[in-house]
Amino acid sequence: MTLRDRVARTSRALAAVAAWRSLLSGTSVGVVILALTWPFTTGQGRATAIAIALAAGVIVSWWSFRKLRGTGFTVESVALWIEERIPSLGYGLVTAVERGAPPGVERAVAAVDWSPVTRDATRKALLAPAIGFMAAVALLAASMTMAPAISRLANRASPGPRTIAGPLDVTVRVEPPAYARRRAESLRNPSVVRALVGSVLRVNSDGRDSLMLRAGDQESRADQPWRVGARPVALQVSAGSSSRLIAIDPVPDSAPAVQLQAPPRDTVLATPDGAFALGADVRDDLGIRRAAFEYIVSSGSGESFTFVSGTIAARSLDGARTATLNGQFSLSALKLKPGDFVHLRAVATDLRDDTAAARGASETRTIRIARTGEYDSVAVEAAAPPEADKAVLSQRMLINLTEALVRRRTRLSRETFGDETRNIARDQARLRRQVGDLVFARLGGDSSAEHGSEEQRAAMTPEELLKAAESAAASAGAVLDFEGDETPVVAVNRPLLEAYNFMWDAGRELEQVAPERALPAMYRALEAIQRARAAERLYLRSRPPRAVVDVDRVRLQGKEKGTPAAREPRSPAAAVGRADLARFARLVALARTDAAAASDSLLVLRIDLLGNLPAPAAAAAADAADALRNGRDATESLAALRRSLGPGVVASDSLSRWRGAK
Amino acid sequence: MSEFVFATAQYESGDWDSAPLVPANIIDSIARYTSIPVAPTGVVVSLASADALRYPFLFFTGHLPVRFSEAERAMIRKYLDRGGFLFVDDHNHDIDGAFHKTVSEEIERAAGPLVDVPKRHAIYSSFFSFPDGPPNTSHELNGWGDNLIHRELKAVMRGDRIALLYSNKDYSSEWSYHPENKRFYSVDNTRFGVNIVVYALTR
């Protein structure tokens, strides 16, 4: 290879280095421009930014190459460049290349190796542009990653109206929960997405990988699925400064609707034998998992009850939307006893997990097994008998007081003894009147038989009064359909009549200050009351006994004093109020200047009011949002929405501070 | 100011009238300890009727299984949402009893989840102070029902307010006596009833 050939090869190498250096410089400039504009551009804006970056890169590369090349990489200039870096050549190389040197000089020059000089120059020329290029690429990567955050910061920093760089085209794929057995669907640029609670939304926008989803405090990347919760949300899909607001309307999975067809009504059965048919209709919006009849048997009375529960005719329905459930309830199999209650209902669960929300139940039917002899006891009253006035001293208490008085007799003066005996006599008389009320109420239908006509009875002796009572019993028995020679009412109340009689005896002895002689009658009165208490009483449920409190007499007579706590105002209830109407008015005004912003505001208002809005109003709001976004006339939808919002509600808290007890 | 009327809730299933003297007893206590204007007798109001909305406080008790009708369920929801206070007491005092099982299921379905009422809740200091939480009943102390002393009451909340108070302590038995017989008690056991009513009327 001649010297000229070697220099020509070095020349090409240097030209290549210059080209690479220029390319790296230009590319770095382009990448930096792209990195700086990435967070603030999207769609068309970003395409423009890419074009500008490309042009800038080309221009810088070209300019740099031109500058590096200078007059060009000729063999002579490269030989001179080598001579500058290896002075020992003594211009021999230039001479040899230009004119041809003497053979001795040429051999000496040929022996010199200038490739280290070339390598060193190459390293120096490419190192800085390469580092710059890598830094630019790193800047671009950081910019792309942090684009949403930078965009938000930029939006926050600018107090002016939010500007949307361009409409964001999105596709929302709605995947219902697996148990619903429904197909997924894709929606293009939706304003409102109605999806079953638990559905998964997948949002994409022409393959953009920087798509962000945000609703309230919740934020995620679009490649993460978005799960639909129970509350409506405004989902903001954003990429850079472009965004789209989508209202997510959750559709709750309803619990199964269950209607019990048989037995059709509450029933009283005479005997606990045989069986009766059960029937129920079940329907569900998605599908029914299983259904059954459920029963509870209550046995007992008063304060003592026992319960047995179970299911009948359980069926697995494997997702059917409607079903009919049939079965039989065997009274004999459950060994029911007279007086037992059976509470029956049909229940069903839908395809969700077996949670309370997935369970539906029908109305409950009550089947009662009649008590023994119940059908003979038609003389029962429609209401519970009024309870005795518990303000009076009981017969047992009167006996205790009398016995104590008798024991203390020797220590008391005659006058004190007489006073205390007469006090007991008055209490005995009061109790007797109460018992008399019960007796006469039952027999004569007059609940205040004794003291209601006190004057009339004052003239009667106890024997006459008792005779009148028995006469009333006889007349009552005559008109009622009783069996045997004794009415059930009399059977219940005869002990009370006896007690009433013995109370008269006891009272008479007490009035005569002879408590010892009163005690035997009092004992027998107590025995009679106990028998009456143990007797079976039958009554249908109706009005409870009426107790009237003498409020004025007891007002602030309590021995203990409480301290009223400070009254706290309640938090206001949410409703469509004036504030919401004002929001509506603002968004209507905004629609004239910024339809996209008005559309977003409308969707957010719709989300806030969804619980209070009727379905047509919600649909009108969605229509109006769509129309505003797509440049159509939204007047009709907005007017419909405004009508459903109604007039403004004026709320005022007029509650005064409660001052408590005075 | 209109006077407070003690209203007992009447429902289709179960024995809603099992504690007939509780209203008179609580009315007596309200008059005895506070200056709240109070009607001398209680009223009975159907839980399915809109009449329930006329009363800020409803008393609900029974022994038997409770199954609400749709109308009752809807009215309970409406009543609580509109600021009413429903006091539900298990007359059985038995957590395994059918009343407890059914009524708690129905409450959760109609009104929302039942949560424990902490011992420092305002209802324990709204008038009388009960630093240890709900007062025990003689039925609990005697070992009746489930033989347990229930330390806490439960509630359905509306915001920070108790909308439904659920008791498993059998206050229905504890308070069902004629108010004149309070004179035989060294400590009036209906004082907590005053707290409940005062809380219902002032929160």
Interface residues (C-beta under 8 A of the other chain):
Chain A: I296 S298 E303 F305 F307 S309 F341 H343 R345 A356 A361 E363 T364 T366 A384 E387 D389 K390 A391 R541 R543 P544 P545 R546 A547 V548 V549 D550 V551 V554 R555 L556 Q557 G558 K559 E560 K561 G562 T563 P564 A565 R567 E568 R570 S571 A573 W658 R659 G660 A661 K662
Chain B: T8 S13 D15 D17 P20 L21 P23 A24 I27 D28 S29 A31 R32 Y33 T34 S35 V38 A39 P40 T41 V44 H63 L64 P65 R67 S69 E70 D81 G83 H91 N92 G97 A98 T102 E105 E108 R109 A122 S125 S126 F127 F128 S129 W144 G159 D160 R161 S173 Y177 H178 P179 E180 N181 V187 D188 R191 V194 N195 V198 L201 T202 R203
